[in-house]
Amino acid sequence: MTQVLEDARPERSQIVESNDLADGVVLYDSSSEVAHHLNPVATLVWELCDGRTVGDIVRTVADVLEISEGAAESVVHETYGQLSASRLLT
């Protein structure tokens, strides 16, 4: 993982509404009027985007899901990229 990404501190956008579901969460971006359904793993990453570093998020995902840090890094990077591209993070 590059140091720049590892040190990034993503935060959830304040204009996004979050509604919990049994199988994840639905995020509604009122600025684009688009809803996003996140699976449980993506929901975990979303919830951890509270200003902690991406490196911390990777370690927490590895611990919670009981997977290697390498596998968690892949999950976090993919999810982070999707959330960022959808403008759900600041």
Secondary structure, DSSP 8 states (H G I E B T S, - for coil): --HHHHH---BB-TTEEEEEETTEEEEEETTTTEEEEE-HHHHHHHHHTBT--HHHHHHHHHHHHT--HHHHHHHHHHHHHHHHHTT-B-
